[in-house]
Protein backbone atom coordinates (compact mmCIF):
# COMPACT_ATOMS: atom_id res chain seq x y z
CA UNK A 1 0.00 0.00 0.00
CA UNK A 2 1.24 3.46 -0.88
CA UNK A 3 0.67 6.34 1.50
CA UNK A 4 0.38 9.44 -0.70
CA UNK A 5 2.94 12.18 -0.12
CA UNK A 6 1.46 15.45 1.22
CA UNK A 7 2.02 17.98 -1.58
CA UNK A 8 0.24 21.31 -1.04
CA UNK A 9 0.38 23.70 -4.01
CA UNK A 10 0.18 27.48 -4.35
CA UNK A 11 -0.91 28.65 -7.79
CA UNK A 12 -0.85 32.29 -8.86
CA UNK A 13 -3.87 33.20 -10.96
CA UNK A 14 -2.79 34.62 -14.34
CA UNK A 15 0.76 33.35 -14.97
CA UNK A 16 1.85 29.88 -16.06
CA UNK A 17 2.31 27.32 -13.28
CA UNK A 18 4.91 24.55 -13.00
CA UNK A 19 6.02 22.40 -10.09
CA UNK A 20 7.69 19.03 -9.84
CA UNK A 21 8.14 16.22 -7.39
CA UNK A 22 10.75 13.46 -7.26
CA UNK A 23 9.80 10.09 -5.83
CA UNK A 24 12.51 8.00 -4.20
CA UNK A 25 12.72 4.64 -2.50
CA UNK A 26 15.55 4.20 0.02
CA UNK A 27 17.14 7.36 -1.39
CA UNK A 28 17.13 6.10 -4.99
CA UNK A 29 14.84 7.67 -7.62
CA UNK A 30 11.83 5.46 -8.30
CA UNK A 31 11.94 4.16 -11.89
CA UNK A 32 8.78 5.49 -13.53
CA UNK A 33 9.36 3.89 -16.94
CA UNK A 34 6.01 3.21 -18.64
CA UNK A 35 4.05 5.04 -15.92
CA UNK A 36 1.41 7.63 -16.80
CA UNK A 37 0.54 10.55 -14.52
CA UNK A 38 -2.84 12.22 -13.97
CA UNK A 39 -3.71 15.13 -11.68
CA UNK A 40 -6.80 17.31 -11.38
CA UNK A 41 -7.80 20.15 -9.09
CA UNK A 42 -11.32 19.80 -7.68
CA UNK A 43 -13.48 21.90 -5.37
CA UNK A 44 -13.58 19.10 -2.79
CA UNK A 45 -11.72 15.95 -1.85
CA UNK A 46 -13.92 13.56 -3.83
CA UNK A 47 -14.07 12.58 -7.49
CA UNK A 48 -17.62 13.96 -7.58
CA UNK A 49 -16.48 17.48 -6.61
CA UNK A 50 -16.42 20.12 -9.32
CA UNK A 51 -13.43 20.16 -11.67
CA UNK A 52 -11.39 23.37 -11.48
CA UNK A 53 -8.47 22.46 -13.76
CA UNK A 54 -6.54 19.48 -15.09
CA UNK A 55 -2.75 19.52 -15.04
CA UNK A 56 -0.50 18.59 -17.91
CA UNK A 57 1.74 15.93 -16.40
CA UNK A 58 5.22 15.04 -17.68
CA UNK A 59 7.34 12.19 -16.33
CA UNK A 60 11.14 11.90 -16.40
CA UNK A 61 11.27 8.14 -15.70
CA UNK A 62 14.92 7.60 -14.70
CA UNK A 63 14.81 10.53 -12.26
CA UNK A 64 11.50 9.52 -10.65
CA UNK A 65 10.27 13.00 -11.51
CA UNK A 66 6.74 14.19 -12.28
CA UNK A 67 6.17 17.76 -13.45
CA UNK A 68 2.75 19.41 -13.24
CA UNK A 69 1.91 22.44 -15.34
CA UNK A 70 -0.95 24.78 -16.18
CA UNK A 71 -0.85 27.44 -18.87
CA UNK A 72 -1.65 31.06 -18.18
CA UNK A 73 -4.82 30.61 -20.24
CA UNK A 74 -5.99 28.04 -17.70
CA UNK A 75 -4.94 29.88 -14.53
CA UNK A 76 -6.62 33.12 -15.70
CA UNK A 77 -9.99 31.40 -15.61
CA UNK A 78 -9.70 30.21 -12.01
CA UNK A 79 -12.13 32.09 -9.80
CA UNK A 80 -12.08 30.09 -6.57
CA UNK A 81 -9.76 30.53 -3.58
CA UNK A 82 -8.87 26.90 -2.93
CA UNK A 83 -9.19 23.30 -4.05
CA UNK A 84 -7.70 19.83 -3.71
CA UNK A 85 -5.54 17.71 -5.99
CA UNK A 86 -4.43 14.09 -6.17
CA UNK A 87 -1.55 12.92 -8.35
CA UNK A 88 -2.36 9.41 -9.57
CA UNK A 89 0.25 7.29 -11.32
CA UNK A 90 -0.82 4.39 -13.52
CA UNK A 91 1.83 1.67 -13.45
CA UNK A 92 2.75 -0.49 -16.47
CA UNK A 93 0.23 -3.16 -15.37
CA UNK A 94 -2.60 -0.61 -15.37
CA UNK A 95 -2.87 -0.20 -11.59
CA UNK A 96 -3.79 3.36 -10.54
CA UNK A 97 -2.06 4.52 -7.35
CA UNK A 98 -2.37 7.88 -5.56
CA UNK A 99 1.23 9.06 -5.07
CA UNK A 100 0.68 12.64 -3.81
CA UNK A 101 -2.21 14.84 -2.75
CA UNK A 102 -2.87 18.11 -1.03
CA UNK A 103 -4.61 21.43 -0.85
CA UNK A 104 -4.34 23.98 -3.62
CA UNK A 105 -4.35 27.66 -2.74
CA UNK A 106 -5.02 30.16 -5.52
CA UNK A 107 -3.46 33.60 -5.14
CA UNK A 108 -4.78 36.50 -7.19
CA UNK A 109 -2.14 38.65 -8.92
CA UNK A 110 -2.40 42.32 -9.79
CA UNK A 111 -0.31 42.34 -12.96
CA UNK A 112 -2.21 41.89 -16.22
CA UNK A 113 0.02 40.03 -18.63
CA UNK A 114 -0.05 40.73 -22.38
CA UNK A 115 -0.90 37.87 -24.72
CA UNK A 116 2.19 35.81 -25.58
Secondary structure, 3 states (H helix, E strand, C coil): CCCCEECCEEEEECCCEEEEEECEECCEECCCCCCEEEEEEECCCCCCCCEEEECEEEEEHHHCEEEEEECHHHHCCCCCCEEEEEEEEECCCCCEEEEEEEEEEEEECCCCCCCC
